[in-house]
Amino acid sequence: MPTPKPQHRVRGSASGRPIMVLLDLLGRRMTLRILWELRDQRLTFRALQEAAETNPSVLNVRLKELREAHLVALADDGYGLTAHGKDLLQTFLPLNAWADGWARLWDGKRR
């Protein structure tokens, strides 16, 4: 599956609108986990594989896509988020806080 790019058709949308392209990319297996593991530090391939608990094949594909999307970059000390990748994660922080509050609604309701 090719790396989703704005102005190109993606799964679930023929429009190529940037938000649809981003959601397609983020919805791919392990993408969010990889971004999350890189939120505070650069990691080598092996360290990222261990932290994300994934196999090397999936990790290779996702890193290729994330690099092409300008969200992750490779340097001598490993993989890390680009400025765009950091900005994207900053937009997730309020969503993460909202999800934590939402999860509290379920506390005590489990059977």
Stockholm file with secondary structure:
# STOCKHOLM 1.0

chainA/1-111         MPTPKPQHRVRGSASGRPIMVLLDLLGRRMTLRILWELRDQRLTFRALQEAAETNPSVLNVRLKELREAHLVALADDGYGLTAHGKDLLQTFLPLNAWADGWARLWDGKRR
#=GR chainA/1-111 SS CCCCCTTSCBTTBSSCCHHHHHHHHHTSTTHHHHHHHTSSCCBCHHHHHHHHTCCHHHHHHHHHHHHHTTSEEEETTEEEECHHHHHHHHHHHHHHHHHHHHHHHHTTCCC
#=GC SS_cons         CCCCCTTSCBTTBSSCCHHHHHHHHHTSTTHHHHHHHTSSCCBCHHHHHHHHTCCHHHHHHHHHHHHHTTSEEEETTEEEECHHHHHHHHHHHHHHHHHHHHHHHHTTCCC
//
